[in-house]
Amino acid sequence: MVPLAKRIFHFFVFSNLFIACCAVMMAWQTDLLLIGQPPTFNFSGFVFFATICSYSFHWYLTPDIEDIDSVRLKWLTRNRRVHLVLLFSGVAGACYFGYFLLPHWKNLLIVAVATFLYSAPKIPHPLFRALRKVALGKTIFLAFVWMFVTSVLPLQVSDVPWRTDFTLFAVSRFFLVYTICILFDYRDRDYDRSIGIRSLITWLSEKGILYLYVFSLSVFVVTSLLLLKFGWNYQTVGLLILPGLVLSFTYRYAIKNFSDTLYYFYLDGLMALSALLTTILIHN
């Protein structure tokens, strides 16, 4: 990869623009599959800027760690102001587009609180640092936010009656995201332990982590397959399950190779893979 293309790629991924685009695509998939039309421009704008705001806040609070060989952390050290600019841009954009979603303010508040709880232990204040000792569910908060924003909130904003297959779709997405989060927590567990952050992955043994991974992936596949009982076609369900099939072959490699490209592009991208393929192959 030529230097310019590499710099552009790193900026797109490490500035959180990539993960924000993934969130928008996942919300699009939800409305396309469940109500037959994409979400509104205002909702897509809110999801994009809210994701930028959340991740920029999280990464801006991440301290410089010089003894870890991470391309992303080195990029962060050189470009911390970029996260600050994107943080304020995300706040402004989320507030602007959120104004059009005010009738759903209670749901937006749930998202805001859960997102804050994930990043709160990084805030340099004794009150928030104390959360490190009780943050066993921090990844559950993150997976919940992703599920809620991309599979529940789009439907609630569209004011469609809730159906059983909506619940199955949401549970399926939660466990897809949580399975991916397990790999991130595994990679970070030594660092988390060093600064006193407790999570389920820092507590479990190697075998326990593998069992949790297999369980989460199995629930994802089963809940996706159950959608067939509600009239979903095999092609659509197959596309939903595809990221899980990829993850089933990824665990052994991912727990030994901590490449930033593997984690922040490949694994993050798996969350939106079925959304991309759904758009191209089914709703093009």
C-alpha positions as CSV (number, residue, x, y, z in Angstrom):
1,M,0.0,0.0,0.0
2,V,1.5,3.3,-1.0
3,P,2.2,5.8,1.8
4,L,-0.7,8.2,0.8
5,A,-3.2,5.4,0.6
6,K,-2.0,4.0,3.9
7,R,-2.4,7.3,5.6
8,I,-5.9,7.8,4.2
9,F,-6.8,4.2,5.3
10,H,-5.5,4.8,8.8
11,F,-7.3,8.1,9.1
12,F,-10.6,6.6,8.0
13,V,-10.3,3.7,10.4
14,F,-8.6,5.3,13.4
15,S,-10.6,8.5,13.4
16,N,-13.7,6.3,13.9
17,L,-15.3,7.4,10.5
18,F,-15.3,3.7,9.5
19,I,-17.1,2.4,12.6
20,A,-19.6,5.3,12.3
21,C,-20.3,4.2,8.7
22,C,-20.8,0.6,9.9
23,A,-23.4,1.8,12.5
24,V,-25.3,3.6,9.8
25,M,-25.3,0.6,7.5
26,M,-26.5,-1.7,10.3
27,A,-29.4,0.6,11.0
28,W,-30.2,0.7,7.3
29,Q,-30.3,-3.1,7.2
30,T,-32.7,-3.2,10.1
31,D,-35.3,-1.0,8.4
32,L,-34.8,-2.5,5.0
33,L,-35.4,-6.0,6.3
34,L,-38.1,-5.4,8.9
35,I,-40.2,-2.6,7.4
36,G,-39.0,-2.5,3.8
37,Q,-37.6,1.0,3.6
38,P,-34.4,2.7,4.8
39,P,-34.4,5.0,7.9
40,T,-34.8,8.7,7.5
41,F,-31.9,11.0,6.7
42,N,-32.3,12.6,10.2
43,F,-32.0,9.2,11.9
44,S,-29.0,8.2,9.8
45,G,-27.3,11.5,10.6
46,F,-28.0,11.0,14.3
47,V,-26.5,7.5,14.3
48,F,-23.4,8.7,12.4
49,F,-22.6,11.7,14.6
50,A,-23.5,9.9,17.9
51,T,-21.1,7.1,17.0
52,I,-18.4,9.7,16.2
53,C,-19.1,11.4,19.5
54,S,-19.0,8.2,21.6
55,Y,-15.9,6.8,20.1
56,S,-14.0,10.1,19.9
57,F,-14.7,10.6,23.6
58,H,-13.5,7.1,24.4
59,W,-10.3,7.4,22.5
60,Y,-9.5,10.9,23.6
61,L,-9.5,9.6,27.2
62,T,-7.2,6.8,26.2
63,P,-3.7,7.6,27.6
64,D,-0.5,7.4,25.6
65,I,1.1,4.0,26.0
66,E,4.6,4.1,24.6
67,D,5.6,0.5,25.3
68,I,2.8,-1.2,23.3
69,D,3.5,-1.8,19.6
70,S,0.1,-0.5,18.3
71,V,-0.3,1.5,15.0
72,R,-3.5,2.9,16.4
73,L,-2.1,4.1,19.7
74,K,0.8,5.7,17.9
75,W,-1.6,7.4,15.5
76,L,-3.6,8.5,18.6
77,T,-0.5,10.1,20.2
78,R,0.2,12.1,17.0
79,N,-3.4,13.0,16.3
80,R,-5.1,13.4,19.6
81,R,-6.5,16.8,18.5
82,V,-8.3,15.1,15.7
83,H,-10.4,13.1,18.2
84,L,-11.1,16.4,20.1
85,V,-12.3,18.1,16.9
86,L,-14.4,15.0,16.0
87,L,-15.8,14.8,19.5
88,F,-17.2,18.4,19.3
89,S,-18.3,17.8,15.8
90,G,-20.1,14.6,16.9
91,V,-21.8,16.4,19.8
92,A,-23.0,19.2,17.4
93,G,-24.2,16.7,14.8
94,A,-25.9,14.4,17.3
95,C,-27.7,17.4,18.9
96,Y,-28.8,18.8,15.6
97,F,-30.2,15.5,14.2
98,G,-31.4,14.5,17.7
99,Y,-33.6,17.5,17.7
100,F,-35.8,15.8,15.1
101,L,-36.0,12.7,17.3
102,L,-37.1,14.4,20.5
103,P,-40.4,12.5,20.7
104,H,-38.2,9.5,21.4
105,W,-36.0,11.2,24.0
106,K,-36.4,8.4,26.6
107,N,-34.8,5.9,24.2
108,L,-32.0,8.3,23.4
109,L,-31.4,8.8,27.1
110,I,-31.0,5.0,27.5
111,V,-28.4,5.0,24.8
112,A,-26.5,7.9,26.2
113,V,-26.4,6.5,29.8
114,A,-25.2,3.0,28.6
115,T,-22.6,4.5,26.3
116,F,-21.3,6.7,29.1
117,L,-21.0,3.8,31.5
118,Y,-18.7,2.0,29.0
119,S,-16.2,4.9,28.8
120,A,-16.7,6.3,32.3
121,P,-13.9,4.3,34.0
122,K,-11.4,6.2,31.7
123,I,-12.3,9.6,33.1
124,P,-9.4,10.8,35.3
125,H,-11.4,11.4,38.4
126,P,-11.5,9.2,41.6
127,L,-15.3,8.8,41.4
128,F,-15.1,7.4,37.8
129,R,-11.9,5.4,38.4
130,A,-13.7,3.5,41.1
131,L,-15.9,2.1,38.4
132,R,-12.9,0.1,37.1
133,K,-13.4,-2.3,40.0
134,V,-17.0,-3.0,39.3
135,A,-17.0,-2.8,35.5
136,L,-17.6,-6.5,34.9
137,G,-20.4,-5.7,32.5
138,K,-18.7,-2.9,30.5
139,T,-18.7,-4.9,27.3
140,I,-22.3,-5.9,27.8
141,F,-23.1,-2.1,27.9
142,L,-21.2,-1.7,24.6
143,A,-23.0,-4.6,22.9
144,F,-26.3,-3.4,24.2
145,V,-25.8,0.1,22.8
146,W,-24.9,-1.3,19.4
147,M,-27.9,-3.6,19.4
148,F,-30.3,-0.9,20.6
149,V,-29.1,1.8,18.3
150,T,-29.0,-0.3,15.2
151,S,-31.9,-2.7,15.7
152,V,-34.4,-1.4,18.2
153,L,-34.2,2.4,17.9
154,P,-34.7,2.4,14.1
155,L,-38.0,0.5,14.5
156,Q,-39.2,2.6,17.4
157,V,-38.5,5.8,15.5
158,S,-40.5,4.4,12.6
159,D,-43.4,3.8,14.9
160,V,-44.1,0.3,13.6
161,P,-45.9,-2.3,15.8
162,W,-43.4,-4.6,17.5
163,R,-43.3,-8.2,16.4
164,T,-41.7,-11.4,17.7
165,D,-39.2,-11.5,14.8
166,F,-38.1,-8.0,15.7
167,T,-37.0,-9.4,19.1
168,L,-35.2,-12.3,17.5
169,F,-33.4,-10.0,15.2
170,A,-32.3,-7.7,18.1
171,V,-31.1,-10.7,20.2
172,S,-29.2,-12.1,17.2
173,R,-27.5,-8.8,16.6
174,F,-26.6,-8.4,20.3
175,F,-24.8,-11.7,20.4
176,L,-23.0,-11.0,17.1
177,V,-21.6,-7.8,18.5
178,Y,-20.9,-9.4,21.9
179,T,-19.0,-12.2,20.3
180,I,-16.8,-9.7,18.6
181,C,-16.4,-7.7,21.8
182,I,-15.1,-10.9,23.5
183,L,-12.1,-10.8,21.2
184,F,-11.4,-7.2,21.9
185,D,-11.6,-7.8,25.6
186,Y,-9.2,-10.8,25.3
187,R,-6.7,-8.6,23.5
188,D,-6.9,-5.9,26.1
189,R,-7.1,-8.0,29.2
190,D,-3.5,-7.7,30.3
191,Y,-3.7,-3.9,30.0
192,D,-7.0,-3.8,31.7
193,R,-5.6,-5.8,34.6
194,S,-2.6,-3.5,34.8
195,I,-4.8,-0.4,35.4
196,G,-7.3,-2.2,37.6
197,I,-10.2,-2.5,35.1
198,R,-12.2,-5.6,35.9
199,S,-14.3,-7.3,33.2
200,L,-15.7,-10.7,32.6
201,I,-12.8,-11.6,30.3
202,T,-10.2,-10.6,32.9
203,W,-11.9,-12.8,35.4
204,L,-12.5,-15.9,33.3
205,S,-9.9,-18.5,32.5
206,E,-8.8,-19.3,28.9
207,K,-11.2,-22.2,28.7
208,G,-14.0,-20.0,30.2
209,I,-13.4,-17.4,27.6
210,L,-13.6,-20.0,24.8
211,Y,-16.9,-21.4,26.3
212,L,-18.3,-17.9,26.5
213,Y,-17.3,-17.2,22.9
214,V,-18.9,-20.5,21.6
215,F,-22.1,-19.8,23.7
216,S,-22.5,-16.3,22.3
217,L,-21.8,-17.4,18.8
218,S,-24.3,-20.3,19.1
219,V,-27.1,-18.0,20.4
220,F,-26.4,-15.7,17.5
221,V,-26.8,-18.5,15.0
222,V,-29.8,-20.1,16.6
223,T,-31.8,-16.8,16.9
224,S,-30.9,-16.0,13.3
225,L,-32.2,-19.4,12.1
226,L,-35.4,-19.0,14.1
227,L,-36.3,-16.1,11.8
228,L,-37.1,-18.7,9.2
229,K,-40.2,-19.6,11.2
230,F,-41.5,-16.1,10.7
231,G,-41.3,-16.1,6.9
232,W,-37.8,-14.9,6.4
233,N,-36.2,-16.4,3.3
234,Y,-33.1,-18.5,3.3
235,Q,-31.0,-16.0,1.4
236,T,-31.6,-13.2,3.9
237,V,-31.0,-15.5,6.9
238,G,-27.9,-16.9,5.3
239,L,-26.5,-13.4,4.9
240,L,-27.2,-12.6,8.5
241,I,-25.4,-15.8,9.7
242,L,-22.4,-15.3,7.4
243,P,-20.4,-13.1,9.9
244,G,-20.9,-15.7,12.5
245,L,-19.5,-18.4,10.2
246,V,-16.5,-16.2,9.6
247,L,-16.1,-15.6,13.4
248,S,-16.1,-19.4,14.0
249,F,-12.8,-19.6,12.1
250,T,-11.4,-16.4,13.5
251,Y,-11.0,-17.1,17.3
252,R,-7.7,-19.0,17.3
253,Y,-6.1,-16.5,15.0
254,A,-7.4,-13.4,16.7
255,I,-6.2,-14.4,20.2
256,K,-2.7,-14.7,18.9
257,N,-2.5,-11.9,16.4
258,F,-3.4,-8.4,17.7
259,S,-3.0,-6.4,14.5
260,D,-4.9,-3.1,14.6
261,T,-6.1,-3.8,11.0
262,L,-7.4,-7.2,12.1
263,Y,-9.4,-5.7,15.0
264,Y,-10.5,-2.3,13.9
265,F,-11.1,-3.0,10.2
266,Y,-11.7,-6.8,9.8
267,L,-13.6,-7.5,13.1
268,D,-15.4,-4.2,13.3
269,G,-16.3,-4.6,9.6
270,L,-17.8,-8.0,10.3
271,M,-20.6,-6.3,12.2
272,A,-21.7,-4.5,9.0
273,L,-20.8,-7.3,6.5
274,S,-24.4,-8.7,6.3
275,A,-25.8,-5.2,6.0
276,L,-23.5,-4.4,3.1
277,L,-24.3,-7.7,1.3
278,T,-28.0,-7.3,2.0
279,T,-28.0,-3.9,0.4
280,I,-26.0,-5.1,-2.6
281,L,-27.6,-8.5,-3.2
282,I,-31.2,-8.1,-2.0
283,H,-32.2,-4.4,-2.0
284,N,-30.1,-3.1,-4.9
